[in-house]
């Protein structure tokens, strides 16, 4: 997991942790531990983050540097 990307994308969108935790439905402390690398992000929250930021899980885990989400046609074919 590339935890730097988690904070970077949030700050690039001028969001604070409060905005993200509201979208995820979790406590701020929990999310803060994700950004600090103290806690692993469960796949369901990783998916929600990718949807929230309109990017891919691959971006967060460092498999791609492309922030754009994959077209749905590529995912489901």
ABEGO torsion letter per residue (X at the ends): XBAAAAAAAAAAAGBBAAAAAAAAGBBAAAAAAAAAGABBBBAAAAAAAAAAAGBBAAAAAGABABABBBBAAAAAX
